[in-house]
Amino acid sequence: MRRYRMKRTIWSCLWLSVLWVAAACQAAEDTRPDNLIPESRMVDILTEVHMTEARVSRLSLSSIDSSSAAYKHLEAQLFRKMQVDTAAYSKSYTYYSSHPKQMEAIYKQVIEKLKKKMEAKKPVRS
C-alpha cells in the first residue's frame, strides 16, 4: 500500500511539473529576483515540499480545510528547518516556473531524489 502511495506521489509530482511548465509558458516573469534560490537548493526544498504533501495526504483528514491547515503548519516548519524565507521561495518558484527548461531540470532532480527515498524505504528481501 505504501509503495502505491509513493508511486502515486511521484506521478502526481510529474503531472504537476508538466502543468507548471505549461503555465510557465504563459508567464512573463523574466526578471531574475535578487534573492533567487539556487537550483540545487530549490531541488532540496521542492523534494521536501512534496514529501510534506504526501505526508498530509496520508493523514486522511476529513475536510480540505483540515488538510490545508495541516499542510500550512508543516510547510512553515519545513521552511524554518531549511532556513528559507517564504517570499524568496515564492519569487524563486515563480521565476523558475516562467523558465520551463530550468524548472524541468529541477523537477527531474526532484523526481530522482524521491525515487531514491522510495528505494531506501523498500524492505530488503532475502
KOLKE-228266 format. One line per field, with one value per atom (N, C-alpha, C): residue number from 1; residue in three letters; chain; atom name; z, y, x. Coordinates in nm, 4 decimals. Example, Ala and Ser with C-alpha at 12.3 -4.5 7.8 and 13.67 -1.06 7.14 Angstrom:
% KOLKE-228266
nr = (1 1 1 2 2 2)
rest = (ALA ALA ALA SER SER SER)
kette = (A A A A A A)
atom = (N CA C N CA C)
w = (0.7800 0.7800 0.7800 0.7080 0.7140 0.7870)
v = (-0.5690 -0.4500 -0.3300 -0.2250 -0.1060 0.0030)
u = (1.3190 1.2300 1.3200 1.2850 1.3670 1.2900)
//
This chain:
% KOLKE-228266
nr = (1 1 1 2 2 2 3 3 3 4 4 4 5 5 5 6 6 6 7 7 7 8 8 8 9 9 9 10 10 10 11 11 11 12 12 12 13 13 13 14 14 14 15 15 15 16 16 16 17 17 17 18 18 18 19 19 19 20 20 20 21 21 21 22 22 22 23 23 23 24 24 24 25 25 25 26 26 26 27 27 27 28 28 28 29 29 29 30 30 30 31 31 31 32 32 32 33 33 33 34 34 34 35 35 35 36 36 36 37 37 37 38 38 38 39 39 39 40 40 40 41 41 41 42 42 42 43 43 43 44 44 44 45 45 45 46 46 46 47 47 47 48 48 48 49 49 49 50 50 50 51 51 51 52 52 52 53 53 53 54 54 54 55 55 55 56 56 56 57 57 57 58 58 58 59 59 59 60 60 60 61 61 61 62 62 62 63 63 63 64 64 64 65 65 65 66 66 66 67 67 67 68 68 68 69 69 69 70 70 70 71 71 71 72 72 72 73 73 73 74 74 74 75 75 75 76 76 76 77 77 77 78 78 78 79 79 79 80 80 80 81 81 81 82 82 82 83 83 83 84 84 84 85 85 85 86 86 86 87 87 87 88 88 88 89 89 89 90 90 90 91 91 91 92 92 92 93 93 93 94 94 94 95 95 95 96 96 96 97 97 97 98 98 98 99 99 99 100 100 100 101 101 101 102 102 102 103 103 103 104 104 104 105 105 105 106 106 106 107 107 107 108 108 108 109 109 109 110 110 110 111 111 111 112 112 112 113 113 113 114 114 114 115 115 115 116 116 116 117 117 117 118 118 118 119 119 119 120 120 120 121 121 121 122 122 122 123 123 123 124 124 124 125 125 125 126 126 126)
rest = (MET MET MET ARG ARG ARG ARG ARG ARG TYR TYR TYR ARG ARG ARG MET MET MET LYS LYS LYS ARG ARG ARG THR THR THR ILE ILE ILE TRP TRP TRP SER SER SER CYS CYS CYS LEU LEU LEU TRP TRP TRP LEU LEU LEU SER SER SER VAL VAL VAL LEU LEU LEU TRP TRP TRP VAL VAL VAL ALA ALA ALA ALA ALA ALA ALA ALA ALA CYS CYS CYS GLN GLN GLN ALA ALA ALA ALA ALA ALA GLU GLU GLU ASP ASP ASP THR THR THR ARG ARG ARG PRO PRO PRO ASP ASP ASP ASN ASN ASN LEU LEU LEU ILE ILE ILE PRO PRO PRO GLU GLU GLU SER SER SER ARG ARG ARG MET MET MET VAL VAL VAL ASP ASP ASP ILE ILE ILE LEU LEU LEU THR THR THR GLU GLU GLU VAL VAL VAL HIS HIS HIS MET MET MET THR THR THR GLU GLU GLU ALA ALA ALA ARG ARG ARG VAL VAL VAL SER SER SER ARG ARG ARG LEU LEU LEU SER SER SER LEU LEU LEU SER SER SER SER SER SER ILE ILE ILE ASP ASP ASP SER SER SER SER SER SER SER SER SER ALA ALA ALA ALA ALA ALA TYR TYR TYR LYS LYS LYS HIS HIS HIS LEU LEU LEU GLU GLU GLU ALA ALA ALA GLN GLN GLN LEU LEU LEU PHE PHE PHE ARG ARG ARG LYS LYS LYS MET MET MET GLN GLN GLN VAL VAL VAL ASP ASP ASP THR THR THR ALA ALA ALA ALA ALA ALA TYR TYR TYR SER SER SER LYS LYS LYS SER SER SER TYR TYR TYR THR THR THR TYR TYR TYR TYR TYR TYR SER SER SER SER SER SER HIS HIS HIS PRO PRO PRO LYS LYS LYS GLN GLN GLN MET MET MET GLU GLU GLU ALA ALA ALA ILE ILE ILE TYR TYR TYR LYS LYS LYS GLN GLN GLN VAL VAL VAL ILE ILE ILE GLU GLU GLU LYS LYS LYS LEU LEU LEU LYS LYS LYS LYS LYS LYS LYS LYS LYS MET MET MET GLU GLU GLU ALA ALA ALA LYS LYS LYS LYS LYS LYS PRO PRO PRO VAL VAL VAL ARG ARG ARG SER SER SER)
kette = (A A A A A A A A A A A A A A A A A A A A A A A A A A A A A A A A A A A A A A A A A A A A A A A A A A A A A A A A A A A A A A A A A A A A A A A A A A A A A A A A A A A A A A A A A A A A A A A A A A A A A A A A A A A A A A A A A A A A A A A A A A A A A A A A A A A A A A A A A A A A A A A A A A A A A A A A A A A A A A A A A A A A A A A A A A A A A A A A A A A A A A A A A A A A A A A A A A A A A A A A A A A A A A A A A A A A A A A A A A A A A A A A A A A A A A A A A A A A A A A A A A A A A A A A A A A A A A A A A A A A A A A A A A A A A A A A A A A A A A A A A A A A A A A A A A A A A A A A A A A A A A A A A A A A A A A A A A A A A A A A A A A A A A A A A A A A A A A A A A A A A A A A A A A A A A A A A A A A A A A A A A A A A A A A A A A A A A A A A A)
atom = (N CA C N CA C N CA C N CA C N CA C N CA C N CA C N CA C N CA C N CA C N CA C N CA C N CA C N CA C N CA C N CA C N CA C N CA C N CA C N CA C N CA C N CA C N CA C N CA C N CA C N CA C N CA C N CA C N CA C N CA C N CA C N CA C N CA C N CA C N CA C N CA C N CA C N CA C N CA C N CA C N CA C N CA C N CA C N CA C N CA C N CA C N CA C N CA C N CA C N CA C N CA C N CA C N CA C N CA C N CA C N CA C N CA C N CA C N CA C N CA C N CA C N CA C N CA C N CA C N CA C N CA C N CA C N CA C N CA C N CA C N CA C N CA C N CA C N CA C N CA C N CA C N CA C N CA C N CA C N CA C N CA C N CA C N CA C N CA C N CA C N CA C N CA C N CA C N CA C N CA C N CA C N CA C N CA C N CA C N CA C N CA C N CA C N CA C N CA C N CA C N CA C N CA C N CA C N CA C N CA C N CA C N CA C N CA C N CA C N CA C N CA C N CA C N CA C N CA C N CA C N CA C N CA C N CA C N CA C N CA C N CA C N CA C N CA C N CA C N CA C N CA C)
w = (0.0000 0.0000 0.0000 0.0801 0.0844 -0.0502 -0.1131 -0.2427 -0.3446 -0.3408 -0.4298 -0.4057 -0.2779 -0.2447 -0.2923 -0.2753 -0.3202 -0.4722 -0.5414 -0.6875 -0.7285 -0.6599 -0.6896 -0.6633 -0.5574 -0.5258 -0.6346 -0.6783 -0.7838 -0.9119 -0.9480 -1.0696 -1.0533 -0.9336 -0.9096 -0.9274 -0.8748 -0.8898 -1.0369 -1.1078 -1.2504 -1.3234 -1.2933 -1.3565 -1.3216 -1.1944 -1.1536 -1.2249 -1.2411 -1.3103 -1.4550 -1.5186 -1.6557 -1.6588 -1.5617 -1.5560 -1.5306 -1.4405 -1.4107 -1.5324 -1.6047 -1.7252 -1.8267 -1.8414 -1.9344 -1.8914 -1.7614 -1.7108 -1.7247 -1.7101 -1.7191 -1.8590 -1.9571 -2.0946 -2.1163 -2.0299 -2.0430 -1.9531 -1.8592 -1.7638 -1.8267 -1.7760 -1.8280 -1.7207 -1.6265 -1.5140 -1.5550 -1.6300 -1.6810 -1.5962 -1.5061 -1.4262 -1.3136 -1.3037 -1.2013 -1.0663 -0.9674 -0.8360 -0.7680 -0.6854 -0.6134 -0.5201 -0.4597 -0.3617 -0.4214 -0.5477 -0.6158 -0.5468 -0.5155 -0.4540 -0.5644 -0.5449 -0.6468 -0.6784 -0.8014 -0.8471 -0.7544 -0.7116 -0.6267 -0.4942 -0.4395 -0.3133 -0.3386 -0.4535 -0.4889 -0.5023 -0.5541 -0.5646 -0.4251 -0.3309 -0.1940 -0.1327 -0.1523 -0.0950 -0.1561 -0.2888 -0.3548 -0.3213 -0.3038 -0.2628 -0.1280 -0.0359 0.0974 0.0932 0.0070 -0.0077 -0.0526 -0.1508 -0.1997 -0.0980 -0.0208 0.0865 0.1911 0.2188 0.3145 0.2609 0.1328 0.0721 0.0831 0.0575 0.0670 0.2109 0.3052 0.4471 0.4839 0.4375 0.4684 0.4007 0.2780 0.2087 0.2775 0.3422 0.4146 0.5470 0.5930 0.7185 0.7048 0.5834 0.5562 0.6394 0.6360 0.7104 0.6428 0.7224 0.6733 0.5828 0.5922 0.5091 0.4427 0.3371 0.2668 0.3573 0.4380 0.5303 0.6296 0.6820 0.7777 0.7103 0.5889 0.5146 0.4852 0.4457 0.4142 0.5385 0.6510 0.7759 0.8181 0.8066 0.8428 0.7515 0.6225 0.5282 0.5570 0.5795 0.6064 0.7301 0.8324 0.9543 0.9251 0.8544 0.8215 0.7255 0.6336 0.5403 0.6152 0.7112 0.7914 0.8674 0.9243 0.9927 0.8958 0.7766 0.6742 0.6369 0.6122 0.5744 0.6878 0.8126 0.9265 0.9334 0.9198 0.9270 0.8181 0.6984 0.5859 0.5747 0.6682 0.6732 0.5397 0.4963 0.3702 0.3992 0.3425 0.3524 0.2548 0.3019 0.2146 0.0942 0.1114 -0.0020 -0.1058 -0.0607 -0.1533 -0.2257 -0.1525 -0.2145 -0.3209 -0.2858 -0.3779 -0.5045 -0.4867 -0.6028 -0.6871 -0.6215 -0.6936 -0.7696 -0.7045 -0.7698 -0.8924 -0.8781 -0.9898 -1.1026 -1.0662 -1.1673 -1.2432 -1.1699 -1.2348 -1.3157 -1.2673 -1.3411 -1.4753 -1.4818 -1.6076 -1.6987 -1.6538 -1.7329 -1.7386 -1.8329 -1.8363 -1.8391 -1.9102 -1.9166 -1.7795 -1.7079 -1.5743 -1.4797 -1.4884 -1.3997 -1.4309 -1.5561 -1.5935 -1.5374 -1.5466 -1.4924 -1.3407 -1.2753 -1.1305 -1.0961 -1.1665 -1.1337 -1.1707 -1.2681 -1.2958 -1.1743 -1.1152 -0.9963 -0.8756 -0.8637 -0.7540 -0.7637 -0.8839 -0.9046 -0.8729 -0.9129 -0.8817 -0.7308 -0.6614 -0.5158 -0.4501 -0.5003 -0.4447 -0.4708 -0.5893 -0.6208 -0.5270 -0.5023 -0.4117 -0.2711 -0.2261 -0.0935 -0.0883 -0.1966 -0.2037 -0.2017 -0.2773 -0.2805 -0.1436 -0.0731 0.0586 0.1593 0.1369 0.2300 0.1948 0.0796 0.0418 0.1382 0.1788 0.2659 0.1863 0.2527 0.1893 0.1928 0.0752 0.0668 0.0620 0.1378 0.1410 0.0408)
v = (-0.1188 0.0000 0.1260 0.1257 0.2416 0.2637 0.1555 0.1635 0.2301 0.1922 0.2505 0.4005 0.4407 0.5832 0.6613 0.6037 0.6723 0.6848 0.5789 0.5859 0.6930 0.6950 0.7946 0.9348 0.9506 1.0803 1.1215 1.0294 1.0613 1.0993 1.0234 1.0564 1.1898 1.2189 1.3480 1.4607 1.4422 1.5429 1.5642 1.4557 1.4650 1.5390 1.5047 1.5696 1.7182 1.7516 1.8916 1.9679 1.9037 1.9720 2.0001 1.9089 1.9325 2.0505 2.0551 2.1671 2.2985 2.2952 2.4171 2.4641 2.3713 2.4073 2.4693 2.4111 2.4657 2.6059 2.6224 2.7542 2.8534 2.8062 2.8942 2.9509 2.8776 2.9259 3.0511 3.0754 3.1909 3.3058 3.2791 3.3814 3.4746 3.5966 3.6953 3.7362 3.6480 3.6759 3.6474 3.7392 3.7171 3.7800 3.8688 3.9338 3.8420 3.8235 3.7359 3.8075 3.7486 3.8143 3.8207 3.9223 3.9392 3.8221 3.7699 3.6629 3.5262 3.5048 3.3788 3.2619 3.1602 3.0397 2.9596 2.9178 2.8390 2.7083 2.6612 2.5417 2.4226 2.3998 2.2831 2.2913 2.4091 2.4285 2.4145 2.4632 2.4527 2.3055 2.2237 2.0797 2.0225 2.0570 2.0072 2.0533 2.1801 2.2365 2.1693 2.1601 2.1012 1.9533 1.8835 1.7431 1.7336 1.8171 1.8160 1.8648 1.9617 2.0099 1.8952 1.8184 1.7083 1.5950 1.5735 1.4744 1.5193 1.6479 1.7037 1.6887 1.7162 1.6992 1.5540 1.4614 1.3192 1.2820 1.3368 1.3093 1.3544 1.4727 1.5247 1.4394 1.3978 1.3165 1.1819 1.1298 1.0020 1.0176 1.1403 1.1617 1.1324 1.1318 1.1052 1.1955 1.3227 1.4180 1.4323 1.4626 1.4594 1.5761 1.6874 1.8019 1.8640 1.9357 2.0065 2.1137 2.1785 2.2806 2.2226 2.1044 2.0392 2.0047 1.9517 1.9168 2.0410 2.1467 2.2719 2.3288 2.3275 2.3788 2.2940 2.1619 2.0728 2.0985 2.1134 2.1374 2.2704 2.3752 2.5071 2.5023 2.4292 2.4150 2.3414 2.2294 2.1516 2.2279 2.3036 2.3830 2.4907 2.5553 2.6570 2.5945 2.4750 2.4040 2.3717 2.3272 2.2921 2.4131 2.5261 2.6461 2.6938 2.6806 2.7167 2.6230 2.4926 2.3921 2.4155 2.4482 2.4667 2.6110 2.6950 2.8351 2.9060 2.8955 2.9550 3.0592 3.1751 3.2820 3.2504 3.2570 3.2218 3.3151 3.4407 3.5347 3.4957 3.4585 3.4158 3.2885 3.1962 3.0724 3.1038 3.1870 3.2212 3.2889 3.3851 3.4545 3.3604 3.2750 3.1785 3.0802 3.0324 2.9377 3.0012 3.1244 3.1964 3.2150 3.2507 3.2708 3.1405 3.0325 2.9048 2.8545 2.8813 2.8415 2.9121 3.0318 3.1065 3.0720 2.9818 2.9329 2.7807 2.7302 2.5871 2.4929 2.5284 2.4369 2.4225 2.5332 2.5268 2.4486 2.4750 2.4057 2.2563 2.2219 2.0804 2.0129 2.0818 2.0262 2.0089 2.1054 2.0974 1.9775 1.9634 1.8552 1.7176 1.7090 1.5802 1.5369 1.6315 1.6006 1.5699 1.6435 1.6182 1.4754 1.4364 1.3021 1.1961 1.2201 1.1244 1.1119 1.2258 1.2215 1.1464 1.1694 1.0991 0.9488 0.9128 0.7705 0.7077 0.7780 0.7259 0.7077 0.8036 0.7919 0.6730 0.6513 0.5398 0.4076 0.4018 0.2805 0.2520 0.3558 0.3380 0.2818 0.3073 0.2594 0.1208 0.0684 -0.0660 -0.1680 -0.2648 -0.3699 -0.4591 -0.4999 -0.5852 -0.7281 -0.7935 -0.9318 -1.0246 -1.1318 -1.2287 -1.3384)
u = (0.0825 0.0000 0.0876 0.1956 0.2845 0.3511 0.3895 0.4563 0.3632 0.2358 0.1369 0.1258 0.1230 0.1115 0.2335 0.3531 0.4744 0.4746 0.4342 0.4271 0.3267 0.2144 0.1120 0.1661 0.2436 0.3037 0.4017 0.4837 0.5809 0.5083 0.4056 0.3302 0.2589 0.2110 0.1463 0.2464 0.3676 0.4730 0.5055 0.5158 0.5458 0.4340 0.3114 0.1970 0.1938 0.2173 0.2198 0.3310 0.4457 0.5546 0.5183 0.4466 0.4018 0.3047 0.2143 0.1206 0.1928 0.2923 0.3672 0.4454 0.5022 0.5764 0.4811 0.3636 0.2650 0.2218 0.2000 0.1614 0.2748 0.3959 0.5121 0.5291 0.4844 0.4956 0.4135 0.3153 0.2297 0.2753 0.3644 0.4077 0.5108 0.5131 0.6068 0.7073 0.7348 0.8243 0.9683 1.0288 1.1635 1.2729 1.2368 1.3395 1.3837 1.5139 1.5722 1.5654 1.4961 1.4881 1.6248 1.6423 1.7689 1.7966 1.6914 1.7074 1.6712 1.7050 1.6734 1.7448 1.6691 1.7250 1.7927 1.9178 1.9884 1.9139 1.9323 1.8615 1.8834 2.0064 2.0351 1.9586 1.9499 1.8752 1.7246 1.6804 1.5392 1.4986 1.5886 1.5626 1.5382 1.6244 1.6093 1.4771 1.4454 1.3231 1.2007 1.1963 1.0795 1.0634 1.1743 1.1658 1.0958 1.1375 1.0758 0.9310 0.9021 0.7642 0.6741 0.7184 0.6364 0.6266 0.7308 0.7241 0.6206 0.6177 0.5219 0.3799 0.3613 0.2288 0.1833 0.2736 0.2399 0.2046 0.2793 0.2536 0.1119 0.0730 -0.0604 -0.1679 -0.1425 -0.2432 -0.2638 -0.1597 -0.1720 -0.2469 -0.2647 -0.3360 -0.4856 -0.5355 -0.6777 -0.7683 -0.7409 -0.8227 -0.9586 -1.0595 -1.1973 -1.2349 -1.1646 -1.2021 -1.0793 -1.1065 -0.9994 -0.9402 -1.0256 -0.9769 -0.8772 -0.9072 -0.8169 -0.6845 -0.6930 -0.5721 -0.4893 -0.5558 -0.4867 -0.4181 -0.4884 -0.4304 -0.3106 -0.3233 -0.2122 -0.0930 -0.1192 -0.0103 0.0584 -0.0187 0.0408 0.1295 0.0848 0.1648 0.2961 0.2864 0.4070 0.4989 0.4398 0.5190 0.5982 0.5341 0.6034 0.7205 0.6991 0.8075 0.9204 0.8839 0.9825 1.0678 1.0035 1.0780 1.1692 1.1220 1.2083 1.3280 1.3011 1.4080 1.5128 1.4658 1.5569 1.6076 1.5651 1.6055 1.5791 1.4529 1.4099 1.3033 1.3218 1.2237 1.1106 0.9868 0.8740 0.8644 0.9004 0.8964 1.0015 1.1207 1.2264 1.1842 1.1223 1.0744 0.9692 0.8742 0.7658 0.8189 0.9093 0.9671 1.0519 1.1273 1.2106 1.1244 1.0191 0.9299 0.8640 0.8208 0.7594 0.8600 0.9826 1.0872 1.1144 1.1381 1.1677 1.0478 0.9270 0.8070 0.7965 0.8510 0.8453 0.9636 1.0498 1.1633 1.1546 1.0747 1.0424 1.1623 1.2678 1.3831 1.4486 1.4597 1.5180 1.4273 1.2959 1.2021 1.1998 1.2083 1.2115 1.3365 1.4500 1.5744 1.5641 1.5029 1.4848 1.3968 1.2858 1.1930 1.2464 1.3323 1.3964 1.4772 1.5475 1.6270 1.5377 1.4271 1.3333 1.2792 1.2394 1.1852 1.2899 1.4144 1.5217 1.5420 1.5377 1.5541 1.4383 1.3164 1.2006 1.2108 1.2576 1.2756 1.3779 1.4891 1.5915 1.5369 1.4562 1.3961 1.3011 1.2288 1.1361 1.2124 1.3227 1.4053 1.4651 1.5046 1.5663 1.4665 1.3371 1.2354 1.1828 1.2231 1.1778 1.2368 1.1545 1.2089 1.3055 1.4112 1.5119 1.4608 1.4598 1.4135 1.5342 1.5240 1.6353 1.6156)
//
